[in-house]
Amino acid sequence: MDTVINFQEQIRQGIPSVLPEAKPYPAGVNRAPKRKDILTPEEKQLAIRNALRYFPKEWHQELAAEFAQELKDFGRIYMYRFKPNYDLKARSISDYPAKCEQAAAIMLMIDNNLDPAVAQHPEELITYGGNGAVFQNWAQYLLTMKYLSEMESDQTLHLYSGHPMGLFPSSEDAPRVVVTNGMMIPNYSKPDDWEKFNALGVTQYGQMTAGSFMYIGPQGIVHGTTITVMNAFRKVLEKGQSPKGKIFLTAGLGGMSGAQPKAGNIADCITVCAEVNPKAAMKRHEQGWVDELIDNMDALVERVRAAQTNDEVVSIAFIGNVVDVWETFYEKDIFIHLGSDQTSLHNPWSGGYYPVDISYDESNRLIREEPELFKVKVQETLKRHADAVNKHTARGTYFFDYGNAFLLEASRAGGDVMAENGIDFKYPSYVQDILGPMCFDYGFGPFRWVCTSGKPEDLDRTDAIAAEVLNKIMAESPEEIQQQMQDNITWIKDAKQNKLVVGSQARILYADSQGRMEIAKAFNDAIHRGEIGPVVLGRDHHDVSGTDSPFRETSNIYDGSRFTADMAIHNVIGDGFRGATWVSIHNGGGVGWGEVINGGFGMLLDGSESAERRLKSMLLFDVNNGIARRSWARNKEANFAIQREMARTPKLKVTLANQVDDDIINKLTF
C-alpha cells in the first residue's frame, strides 16, 4: 500500500518542489541512438532556453549546464534526472489518482507505452521505431500525469507534440485529451526538419500509436503480420499446400518489427529475421517471440536446410545484416518463398537501417561523428539489398514491401526497384496485394482493447465474448468476408496459448464496423453486470480510415487521391465529436516524417448507457469514413461494403462512384 500511495503522490506533484538528484544512466538498457548535431550555436541556446521554461528560475544555473551536456551527448534534451522513481508499467485503473475514470484510463495507457518490457528506448520515452515518442522529455510526462490527476469530466487536456498546453473547460461529451504530434507547416516536413525542431524541443515524432498512447506491445503488429503472411502464402502456394518448411525472410527485431518471428510461427513457416542489434535480438528471444538465436552464417545455412528438410515451423533470429543473408542464400541456392523487410527505414540516417560490412558499434560511431559517410554507406547497402532481392524474385520469390519505406528509400538510393513506367515500384505494397483488397476495403482492421483491471481473467473473458460475437456474425455473413471472419475466429481462439501479452492485458483482432460495434457492446454489457472491469478500446492507425499513407495504407487507392490527407483529418474530427475519450493526429508513422498523416482514438467503456451510445456512434463512423473514401476511389470491395452498410444503417447515405467503360476512355486522344 505504501508503494501505491507514494506512486500516487508523485503523480499529483508533477514537477517536484525540490530539485531531484541527477541520475546516472542505467547500465544494460537499450539506448536510443545519438541524434544528428544539426542546431547552430544560437539554436542550441534556444533549445536550452526552451527546456528551462519547465522549471523554477533558481534551478536554471544547474540545469542549463546539464541540459547542454545532454544535447551534446545525445542530440536531444531528455531531462533524465526528472524520470520518476516508481516502476513505469500499466497498473490497475483503480491505482491511479484521478477525479474521473477516463483520465485514469489514459494514465494507464501512457505508462504502458513506457514500460521497459514494451518500449524500445524507455529512458528516452521512445516506444518503437527508433524515434516513436510518447513525450519529448520527462518534464512533459510529469506535467501531463499531474493534469490528468486533476482533470474533471468537463475538461479537456490539449497536448502539442508531447507538451501539455493545459486543461481547458469543455463538456462531458468532448474528448478528455486531444493529441497532435509533428503537425508541421508542409514546407517544413522533411527529415532534417524533424531533427531540427525536435532538438529544439518544439515537436516530436509520435509514430502511429506511441504518441497516442495506444501501443500494446508487439501483439498488434503480430496480428497484422500473421494475416499478411498467411495470405501471402495463399497467393504463392498451391491449394492445400502447407507453409511448413517454407522460408519467410525478413529483417528487424526492434519495436514493432519484433513481431515477425511470432507471426511466422503462427502462420506455420520457417522465419529467418536478421537483426544487427544483439540486444534487440536477445530481448525478443528472452520474451519468447523468437525460437532460436544464430550469429554465424554457416550455422544459419545448416539450420535452415535442416528445417526445410523436416518441414519445420521455427523462427530464427540471425544477429547480423539481412543483406548478407539474401546474398548467401542466393549463392547457396536456398529458395525463399516470401521476402520482405521491416527495418525502420522511415528513419534511415539515425539508426533505422544499418550498412552491411560495417559493425553495429562502428555504424553508431558514424551516425554520431560522420553522418554524411553513414548516409553514403546506407545507400550503397540499399542498392545491394535491392539487387539481392531481384535475383531471388527472378527465381520465383514473392517479395512485398511491408510499409517500412524500403522501396522508397531504395529508389532514392538508386536501387533497381522501379517498374518499367518509372513511376511505380516493381514490387507491390502488402496493402496493394493483400490487406487493402482483402481487409481494409471490406472495413476489416485492427480493433484492440485493454482490460484496465490488469487481471488476466478479464482478458480471458473478453476473448470468449469476442469469439462468441464473431461466430454469431459469421453464420450470417456473405461469402465475400467468410475468410476474414474465419481467420480472426481462429486468431482469438488461439490468442492466449500464443502468449501475446506484453505489458497491459490487451488483445487485438481484425473486425469490420459490425463486428467492432457488437463486440464493444457485449464488453460494455459485461462491465455493467460486474463481470469484468472497465475496458479501453482503440486501434492501430494502420486501419481502414485512420491513415493517409500513399506507400502503405492507401497504396491501393488508384484515383490519384492517395497523396491527399482528407480522410485522416475527417477521421479524428469525426471521432472527437462522436464520443472518443481521446483523439490524436500525427505527421509521420511507419513510413516516415512527411510521408503520412495518421488519425487515431481511444475510448473507455465503463458499462454505462453513455458508453453504449458513444461506441455505436463513433465506431460506425470510424470505419465507414474510410470505406466511403475507398468506394469513391472505385475499389469494388469497398463499394460492396459501403452499400451493405447503407442497407443496414438507413441514416448513412454515401456518394457512390459511377463506373466508366474502359473503351470510352481509351478512344480519347489528347
N, C-alpha and C positions, 0 to 999 in steps of 0.2 A: 504493500500500500504506500509506503514511503516513496518508493520509486515513482509510482503513478503521480503522487502529489508533487514531487519535485519536477517531473515532466510537465505537469500542468502549469506549475508556477513559472517555469522557464518560458513556456509558450506565451503566457499572459504578459510577461515583462517586455517581450520584443527585444529591442536593443538594450543590453544590460545597463544598469545605472552606474556600475563600477567597471572600469576598463579591464577586460579579462587578460590573463597572461597570454603571451604569444605561445603558439603551439608548434612543436616540431612536426615535420611532415611524417606521417606514419610509414613505417617500413613495409615493404611487400605488397603495396596496393598497386592497382593498375592506373598509372598516371596518364592524364591527357598529354598529348604532345605539346611541346612549346609552340606557341603561335608565332606567326611571322612578325618580325620587327618592322612595322610599317608606319609608325607615327613619327612625325617630325618632333624635334625637341619642344616646340611650342605646344604641339598636340599632346605630348606626354604630360606636360604641365597641366593641360586641361583635363586629361584623364584622372590625374591625382586630385585636382580640384573637384571633379565630379564625384569621385569616390568619397572624399571627406565630407561632403554635404549630408551624409547619413549620420554624422557623429558630432557630439558637442565640441565646441571650439578648443576646450582645454586638452583634448586628446590629439589635436591635429599635428602638433610637433612630432610626437612619437609615431603616429600612424602614417604621416606623409613619407617618412624615410622607409618604413616597412612596405608600404604600397608601391613606392618607387622600385624597391628591390623585387617585389613580386612581378611588376611589369617587366623588369629586366630579365628575370629568371624564367618567367612563364609566358610572357607576351600578353598577359591579362592580369587584372586585379581581382582575385577570388576572395580576399579577406578571410584567410584560413583561421585566424585567431577567433573569429566570431562563429565558427561552426559550433552548434550546441553540443553539450556533453552527453546528452541522452542518446540511446541507440535509435537510429533512424530506420523505422520499419512501420508497416501498416499495423496499428493496434486495433482493438475493438473500437467501434464508433463511440461507445459509451465512455471510453477512457479520455476522449478529447474534451477540453474545456470549451464549451460553446453555448451560446444563448439560443441557437436554432440548429436543428439536426442537419439541415442542408450544409451549413458551414462545417460541421464536424465531419461530414462525409467528404468534403473537399480536402480538409486537412489530412484525412486518412489516405486519400489518393495521392496527395503531394508526397507524403512520407514514403509511400510505396515506390514512387518513382525514384527516390533517393536511397532506398535500401541497398546496401552493398551487394546483396545477393541478386539484385535486379539491375542496378545501374552499372554502366560500363566504367565510368570515371567518377565515382561518387564524391570524392574530395573536391572536384571541380564542378559539382552539380550537373554532370552530364550523364544522361540516361543511356543513350545509344547513338550509333552512327558517327562517333568521333567528336561530334560537336552539337548534338541534340540536347539542349539545356533546359532545365526546369526554371532556373534563375541564373542571372549573371554572377551573383555573389551571395555570400551568406547573410549580409545585411538585408537583402531583399527577402530572403527566406524568413528571417526573424520578424520583420515587419508584417509580411503577409500573414503569417500564422497568428500574430497578435491581432491584426484586424479581423481575421476570421473568428477569433475567440470572442470578439466584441460585437460581431455582426448580429443584427436583429433581422427578422423576416421581412422587413420593408426597406432593406438597404442593399446596395449592390457595390461590390468591390471591383474597381477597374484596374487591370494590370497592363502596363505598357512594356512589352518585352521583358517581363520579369519584375519590373518596378511597380510596386503598389502605389498608384496615384492617389488612392484614397477611397473611403466609403462614402457613397452618395445616396441620399434618400431616393427610393423608388417605390415599388409596390410588392405585395406578396406574389403576384403573378410574374414579376420580372425575374430574369436570371439573377442568381446571387453573385456570380462572378462573370465578367466579360474579359476575355484574354485576347490580346493581339501579340504577335511575335514577328519581328522583322519586316513590318509593313512599310517598305521604303517607297519614296518617290521613284517611279520607274527608271529614270536615268541614273539612279544610284543603287542599282541592284546587281552589280557584278561581284564576283567572288572577292576581289580586293576591297570592295566597299564593305562587305561583311567584316573582313579582317579589321578594317579601319574603325568602323563605327562600333563594333563590338569591343575593340580595345579601348575606345573612348568611354565605354560604359553606357551607351545610349540605345543599343538594340541587341538582339540575340537571335540565334537560330533555334527555333523550338521543335525542329523536325516535324513529325506528324502527330505524335502522341506524347512526347516528353514534355513540351511546354504547355500542353493542355491537360496534363495530369491523368492521362488515360492509358498509359503503358502498363501492361500486366505481365511483363517479362516476355521471354521468347514464345510463350504459348500462342500469342496472337499470330505471329508470323509462321509458327509451326503449322497452324491450320491452313493458312493461305498457301504455304509451300506444299503441304500434303495434297491439297486439292489440285494444285498446279502439276505436281509431279505425277500423281495418279492419272490425270487426264493427258499429260504428255506421253506417258507410256501407252495409253489407249490409242493415241494417234499413230505410234510407230510400231506397235506390236500387232501381230495377227490376233483375231478374236479368239479368246480362250487361252492365249499365251500369257505366262506369268512373268512379272518383273524380277522374280528371284534369279540371282546370278547375273543380272544386267546392271551396267555401271551408270551411275549418275555422278558426273564430275563437276565440281564447283569450287568456290573459294570464299573464305570469310567465316570466322567463328566468334567475332566480337559483336556485342549488342544483338540486334535482330537477326543477323546472318547466322548466329549460333544455333538457330532453329533448324538449319538444313539437315544435319545428320539425323535428328529425331524424326523429321518429316520423312526422310528416306527410309528409315526403319518402318514407319507406319505404312509407307507405300510399298514395302516388301522388296527393296532393291539393295544393291551394293552402293553405298555413298562414299565417295572419296572427296573430302573437303580440305583444301590446303589453307593454312594459316601461318603467317610469318611471325606473329607474336606468340612466343611459347606460353606466356601467362594466360592469354585468352584461350588457347587450345587446352591447357591443363584445367582451367576453370570449367569449361564445358565437360571435360572428362570426369572431373570430380563431381559435377552436378548430375552425371548420368545421361547427358544429352548426346554424347558420342561414345561408342563402344571401345575403340582402340586408339592408341597414340603411336605414331611411327615417325621417326625423324631421319630415316635413311632410305634413299631412293631404291636401292636394290631390294631392301626388305619390303618396301611398298609393292614393288612389281611382283615379288614372290607371293606376298599375301593376297594381292588382288587376283592373281591367276588361280590360286587355290580356292578363293571364294567363287570365282566363275565356274570352276570345275565342279564344285559341290553345290551349286545353285543356292548360295548362302544369302541371308539377309543380314547385313552387317554395315556399320558406319565406322569409317576410319578417318581420323584427323591426321593429316600429313603436316608436320611442322616444317614449313618451307614455302617456296614460291610456287604458285599454281602454274606458271609458265613452264617451269621445269617439268611438271607432271604432264602437261599437254604434249610437250616435245618428246619426253621419254616414252610415253605411251604410244606415240606415233612410231618412234624408232623400234619399239619392242612389239609392234603390231597388236596392241591391246585395243579392242574395239569398245568405243564409248557409245552407248545408246542415247543418253541425254547429256547435254553440256550446258552450263550456264555460269554465272558469276554473281556474287553478292558482296563484293568488297565495297567500301564506302567511297565510290567514285564521284559522288556529289561533292567530295572534299579531297580532291586528288593531290593537292600540294601540301597538305598538313597532316599526313598520316593515314589517309583513307585508302591508299593504294601504294604498294612498295615496289621498287625496281628489282628486277632479277639480277643475280650475280653480285649483289651488294648485301652485306649482313644487315640484320634488323637494327642493331645498335649504330652501325655506320650510317644507315639511312636516316636515323633520328638525328645524328650529328649534322648531316647535310641539311635537314629541314631547318635546324637552328642556325647553322653557320654559312651554308652555301645553298640557299633556297633556289637560285636560278639553275645551278647544276643539278639539284634534285629534280627539278621540273623536266630538264632535258632527259635525265635517266628514266623518269616515269614514262615520258612519251616514247622513248625508244622501246621500253618494255611493252607498252600498249601495242605497238606495231608488231613486235614479236608474238605477243599474245594473240592478236588477230590472225597473223599468218598461221600459227599452230592450229587455231580453231578451223581455219579454212581448209587445212589439209585433212582434218578429221571429218568435216562435213562432206568433203569430196568422197569419202569412204562410206557415207551414209549416216553419220551422227546428226541427230536433231539438236540444234543449238537455238536457245531462245534467250533474249535479253530479259533479265528479271527486274528491270526497272531501276537499276542502280547507276544508270548513265554510262555503262561500259561502252556501248556502241557510240554514244555521243562523244565521249572523251577519246575513244579510239579513232573516230573520224577526225576530230580536231588535231590528233597527233599525226595524221596522215596514214592511218591504218587502212587496209583494204577491207572495208566493211560497207561500202555504199553499193546500192543497186545500180543497174545499168542506166536508169534515168537520172542518176546523180542527185536525186532528191531524197529518196527513201533509203533505209538500211536494207542490206541483203538478208538480214535475219529478223524475224518478227519479234515484237514485244510479246511477252506472255499474255498481256491483255488482248492484243490483237488476235492471237491464235486460240487462247484458252479462256481466261477469266472474263474477258469482255463479252463475247457472244454466248458463252455458256452460263455465266453467272450475273455480271453487272447489268446486262441488258434485260434480263428477266427480273431484276431487282434483288438478286441474292448478293449479300455482302456481309462483312464481319460484325455481327451483333455480339456484344460481350457484356458480361455482368460481374460484379464483385459483391460477395457476401460480407457486409460490413461488420458482422459479429466476429469475424475471424474464425468461425467454427467450421471444421471440415464437414461436420454432419449437415450444416446448412447448404454447403456446396453439393453434397450428395443428394439432398432433397431437391435442389433446383435442377440438377442433372436429370433426375427422374421426371420432374414436371415438364422440362423441355422435351424429353424423349416422348412422353405421353402426348403432348400437343402436336409434335411433328408427325407422329404415327397417325393421329386422327386427321390431320390436314392431308397427308399423303394419300389416304384412302379415297379422297375426293379430288385429287389434283389431276390436271391434264397431263397427257403423255409428255409434253414438251419439258416439264420440270421434274419428272419422276426420278431421273438420275441424280439431280441435285438434292432432292429430298432424301433419297436413299443414302447418298454419301454422308450427309450430315446426321442422319439417324445412326449410321454405323459409327461415326466420329463420337457422338455424345455417349453412345453405349460403351465405347472403349476408352473414354477420356480418362477416367480415374486410373485404370491399370497402366496407362501410358505415362503416368506421373508427370503431368504437365504443369503443376502448380509451382511457381517460384514467387515468393513474396506473398501477396494477398491471395485469399481464397477466391480465385477468379476462373471464369470459363469463357469460351468463345465458340460460336458456330456460325455458319452462313445461313441466313434466312431472308425471305422476302418480307414485304410490309405486313402481309397477313400473319406470317409466322412470328415476326418480331412483336406485333401488337398482341397476339394471342398468348405468347409465352410471357410477355410482360404483365398482362392482365392476370394470368394464372399466378405469377410471382406475387403480385400485389394482393391478390385474394389470400394467398398463403400467409403473407405478412399480417394481414388483417385478422386472420384466425389465430395468430400467435404461433404458427408452426415454424417460422424462420424469422430472423431479424431483418432489418432494412437492407435493400439491395440497390446498388448503383448500376445503372445502365449506361452503356456507351458504345462506341465503335472505333475501330481504326478509321482514320480519314481515308484510308485506302478502300474506297467503297463506291457505291452506285452514284452518289450525289456529292460527297464531301470534297472531292478533289478535282481541280482542273490541271491536268498534267499531260502535255502533248506527247511525251515519250513514255508514258506509263498508263495511268488510269483512264485517260481519254484518248489513247492512241488508236482506238478503233472507231473514232469519230471522223467521218470522211467528207463532211460538207464544208470544210475549211474553218470550222469554229473551234478546232481543238486548241488553238492558241489564245482563245478568249477565257476569261475567268468569271463570267457572269454566274455560272451555276454555283460555284463555291460561295460567292458573296450572298446570293439569294438563300443558300442553304443555311448559313449561320444567322442571317437576319430572321429568316422564317422560323427556324428552330427557337430563336430567342423569344419571340412573342407568342409561340405556341406552347411554351411550358418547360423548356430546358432549365435545369438547375444552374448550369454554366455553359457558355458557348466560347468558341475560340476560332480565330482566323490567323493563318500563318503564311508568310512568304518562305518558300523552301520546304524541304522534307523529302527524303528518299532520293530524288534525282538532282537536288541541288538548289542553292540560293538563286533566285531569279528565274528558275525553270518551272515553278509550280506554285499554285495557291491552294491551301488546304483549309477546309472548314470542319469543325467538329463540335461535339456536345457531350455533356454528362447529365444524367437525370437520376435523382433519388426517388425510389419507391418506398413509401412508408406505410402502405396499407390503407391510405385514406381515399375518399371519393375524389378529392382534388388530384391525387396522383393518377387515378384511373382516367380522369378527364384529360389531364396533360399528356399521358402516354399515348392515348388514342389520337389526339390531335397532332402531336409532334412527330410520332413515328410514321404516320401516314404521309405527312409532307416530306419528312427527311429522306424517305426512299423514293417517292414518286416524283419529286422535283427532278431527280436525275434520270428516271425512266422517261419522263416527258421530254427532257432535252435530247436524250438518245433516240427517242422516237422521231423527233423533229429532224434529226440528222439522217433519217431514213433507215435506221437499223431495224431490220424486220422483227427480231426477237423482242426489242423494246416496244415496237408498235403492237405486237401481240399482248405484251404485259400491260401496257397502259390502257388498252381497250378492255382487257379483262378487269382491271381495277375500276375503270369508269362504270362498268356494268354492276360492280359490287358496291360502289360508292356514288350514289346519284348526284351529290353536290360537287363531285370532281368533274370538271369539264376542261379538256386539254385540246389545244390546236393540233390537228393531225396533218402530216405531210401527204400531199398527193404525189404519187409516183409518175415519173416521166419515162416514156418509152425510149430506149437507147437509140433506135433508128431515127427518131426526130432530132435528137442532139447530134448524132453522128453525121447527119446530112448538112448541118450548118457549116458555112465557110466563113473565115474571119481574115 
